[in-house]
Amino acid sequence: MSRTSVLVLRLAGPLQSWGASSRFIRRTTESAPTKSGVVGLLAAAVGIERGDDSRLAPLAALRFAVRIDQPGTRIRDFHTAHHAVTGASMPLSERFYLADAVFVAAVEGDHTLLTGLRDALRTPAYPPYLGRRSCPPAEPVDLGLYEDARLEDVLTNVPWQASTWYRRRHHTPQTLTVLRETAADEPTAAADVLRDQPVSFDAAHRRHALRTVVTVSVPTPIPAGGGSPQDAHDPFAALDVLENESA
């Protein structure tokens, strides 16, 4: 009998964009990573080519959830472009992003498959990005593999991953929001339906199916000592000190 484990990712960067219903000149973003976007990140790490639906299927079958640790700010950008052959101007497009957001995403499934995905994230075949190629992660995304675990338990216990500067400027929230894909035997009466279940990433005919998602709150799991989750250098720390001294 196969073991069920959970692979956890920290998705943080200056910009992220997770489109689920973007069309033509208006490219929107959801408020949290989509399953399609995260599965695409994993597929890129493994080296799955677009259109290779047979290799994509096991990744798409993983159960997915995401926790909003730092919601970020929605911003809008305008893009101009010219036709590569004629040089004619293309229509002005709007593109939306999440700035300074941090999410904890997790996939649940076969332990052997997830072990391979974790190894691929550490030496990816193609660079990972946060929804769009113009949005690279700020640091390695691998947060670890939890053996013989469930999504519900892991996202309740993984320490809060908000940035150091964010923690200094905001009160610690009592709870964090989790968007979790329903289990096979779970009632779906209170679930939402999203069309971000990847079926094919073929550029000529991308396809997505529906999946059911429940929104729950979990107590904020603070790291021991309340310190930074990454204990990383913050280049703006000195500016904050000067601002406080001049106040």
LINDA-V906980 format. One record per backbone hydrogen bond with DSSP energy under -0.5 kcal/mol. CO is the residue of the C=O (numbers start at 1). NH is the residue of the N-H. E is the energy in kcal/mol with one decimal. If there is no record, write none. Layout:
((CO NH E) (CO NH E))
This chain:
((3 5 -0.5) (3 111 -2.4) (4 149 -0.9) (5 109 -2.1) (6 146 -3.3) (7 107 -2.1) (8 143 -2.8) (8 144 -0.7) (9 11 -0.6) (9 105 -2.0) (10 12 -0.8) (11 103 -2.0) (12 138 -3.1) (13 101 -0.6) (14 100 -1.5) (16 98 -3.2) (17 19 -0.6) (18 30 -2.5) (23 26 -2.1) (25 27 -0.6) (25 94 -3.2) (26 23 -1.6) (26 28 -0.8) (27 96 -2.7) (34 38 -2.0) (35 39 -2.9) (36 40 -2.1) (37 41 -1.8) (38 42 -2.2) (39 43 -2.8) (40 44 -2.2) (41 45 -1.9) (42 46 -1.9) (43 47 -1.6) (43 48 -2.6) (44 126 -1.1) (45 125 -2.4) (49 52 -1.9) (51 53 -1.8) (52 55 -0.6) (52 56 -1.4) (53 57 -2.0) (54 58 -0.5) (55 59 -0.5) (56 59 -0.8) (56 60 -2.3) (57 61 -1.6) (59 62 -1.2) (63 108 -2.9) (64 181 -2.6) (65 106 -2.7) (66 179 -2.8) (67 69 -1.0) (67 104 -2.3) (68 177 -0.6) (70 102 -2.5) (73 99 -3.2) (75 97 -2.5) (77 95 -2.9) (79 93 -2.3) (81 90 -3.1) (83 87 -1.4) (88 83 -3.0) (93 79 -2.7) (94 27 -3.1) (95 77 -2.7) (97 75 -2.6) (97 99 -0.5) (98 16 -1.6) (99 73 -2.0) (101 13 -0.9) (102 69 -1.2) (102 70 -2.1) (103 11 -2.8) (103 105 -0.6) (104 67 -3.0) (105 9 -3.3) (106 65 -2.0) (107 7 -2.5) (108 63 -2.2) (109 5 -2.7) (110 114 -2.3) (111 115 -2.2) (112 116 -1.8) (113 117 -1.8) (114 118 -2.6) (115 119 -2.2) (116 120 -2.0) (117 121 -2.2) (118 122 -1.1) (119 123 -1.1) (121 124 -0.5) (129 131 -1.4) (130 17 -2.1) (132 135 -2.1) (135 130 -3.8) (141 10 -2.8) (144 8 -2.6) (145 147 -0.7) (146 6 -2.4) (146 149 -0.6) (150 154 -2.4) (151 155 -2.5) (152 156 -0.5) (153 157 -1.1) (154 157 -0.8) (154 158 -2.5) (162 229 -0.5) (163 167 -2.0) (164 168 -1.7) (165 169 -1.5) (166 170 -1.2) (174 220 -1.9) (176 218 -2.4) (177 68 -2.6) (178 180 -0.7) (178 216 -2.6) (179 66 -2.0) (180 214 -2.9) (183 186 -1.6) (188 191 -1.4) (192 213 -2.8) (194 196 -1.0) (194 211 -2.0) (196 36 -0.6) (196 198 -0.8) (197 209 -3.1) (200 207 -2.0) (202 205 -1.3) (207 199 -2.6) (207 200 -1.8) (209 197 -2.2) (211 194 -2.5) (212 182 -1.8) (213 192 -3.5) (214 180 -2.9) (214 216 -0.5) (216 178 -3.2) (218 176 -2.7) (220 222 -1.1) (221 160 -3.0) (223 226 -2.6) (224 227 -0.7) (233 235 -0.6) (234 237 -1.7) (236 240 -1.9) (237 241 -1.8) (238 242 -2.1) (239 243 -2.3) (240 244 -2.1) (241 245 -2.1) (242 246 -1.7) (243 247 -0.7))
